[in-house]
Amino acid sequence: MAGQTRNTASIGAKGLGLIGAGANFKTTANLGMFKVQLQNASNSNQDIRAEDDAAFETLEMVLGAINPLAYSVVNDNSGTIHFVVDGSQWDQASLQIAVRNLGTAVGPNNIDVTGSDVTAATTFVVA
């Protein structure tokens, strides 16, 4: 049986680019990784540290809207959530619309998320 010769002319010295350093995010599955910065209509960050200890609070509402596979909430006043979603169902624009459409009075504490920004991941860090 003859072996198959690998043609590396079009893929370069690093092969398929699955291994690399620097600001690169790559996945071999259909995953999307994003960051949402929860902000009000004036683009002020919304502190959500106390928005996870009762039913229907802001964190639960945001997570319910996007249905992440995994998520991590930053423990500060930035309103930042990192999350992993099914990449076949979501992109940056659709996620941002979903979060902003929650409105100006989310949860019992009436948190405004209409100025929220979603950005796609460029790196992936686990600590």
C-alpha positions, 0 to 999 in steps of 0.5 A: 500500500502506497503512503500518502505524501503530505503537501505542506506548501499551502499550510506552512511550517506550523502545519494546519495552524492548530498549534501556535502562541500569541493572541490566538483562539482556535477550536476543533469543535463548533464552539464560540467563545465570547465576553459580554460587558453588561452596560446600561444605555449610557455605557456604564458597567453594571455591577452584577456581583449581587445578581445571582442570589435570588430567582430571576436576577440579572445573571440568571436572565442573561444566561437564560437568554444565551444558554451557554455551555459554560460560563465564568463571571468576573468577580468585580464591578465590570459586569463581565461574563465569559462564556462558551456557546454552540458556535452554529447557533450564535455569533457576536452580533446575535448574542449582543442583540439577545442581551440588549433585548433583555431591556432596561429593567432586568430582574427584580433589581431593574438592571439596564443592559441595553448598552451591553457589548459582546466581543468574540474571544481572541484568547483562552485562559484557564487558571 
